[in-house]
Amino acid sequence: MSKKEFLNFAEISKAISFNDVLDWLNILYQKKNGEIRGEGFIVSIEKNLFFTPNDDSKKGSVINFVSHHKQIDIREAALLLKTQFLSKTKESKPDRVLPNLTLEYHSYLTKCSISPDIAKEYEVGLVKQRSIVSGRIALKVYDSQANHIGYIGYKQEDNSWFYPKGFKRPLYNIHRITDKKVVIVTADPFDALRIISLKIPQVVSLLAQSMTAEQEGELKKFKYILLLHIEPENIVNRLYSTSFIKAPVLSKPLQEMSTQELLNIIKPPS
């Protein structure tokens, strides 16, 4: 039997704020009078504890909150929070040389309406050589200063994403955006590349459903934002004070939309 990882529940609960957890989970909330209020819950900012007015059984720390929200046990919730917020990344060597992988065009990219030219230019494709993303469709990722920071990989068979240990999500494609006037934001990078294939280059991706604090800072530099997201409320709530943000209601995921349906959202008829 493998030894379970030690978890200091009190330390995890104290070190991680509800504000960060709610942003990570993409849950809409408002702050007022020392409280955070969301749909069905109230958080005391000073105590970093929550309660549910209509259900006394649902209360406690960030660990309890994640356990209820994701419907997982307390230990699993604590481990998830520790991995997400407290894992040490010092093991990674800062001066290590990242590989330049061979990225081959794949039929899944055709399915996503991403052209071979865009796949080549934006460095995305199947990895066959030995690597941490071998057998996955990998995207070469850069930070806002155009520094290569690694690869993320997608596996079509189980619809899963792989992120290297210690990887911090930048805004995907932000290093190519020089005009800070307007930007389109997607959750899935394949959706961003599909839009780019339509000759609309002002697009970035969150690389997940949630928005990190660093991504928030980058997006606040834009005057106009078109957010294409199934659950946009929390992100809109965090950006509306600095940018004019539009988040049209999506009747279905972008992947299921025809090219014309997608264009109608991006460029509505005048």
Buried (B, 14 or more C-beta within 10 A) or exposed (E): EEEEEEBEBEEBBEBBBBBBBBBBBBBBBEEEEEBBBBEEBBBEBEEBBBBBEEEEEBBBBBBBBBBBBEEBEBBEBBBBBBEEBEEEEEEEEEEEEEBEBEBBBBEBBEEBBBBEEBBEEBBBBBBEEEBBBEEBBBBBBBBBEEEBBBBBBBBEEEEEBBBBEEBEBBBBBBBBBEEEEBBBBBBBBBBBBBBBBBEBEBBBBBBBBBBBEBBBEBBEEBEBBBBBBEBBBBBBEBBEEBBEBEBBEBEEEBEEBEEEEBBEBBEEEE
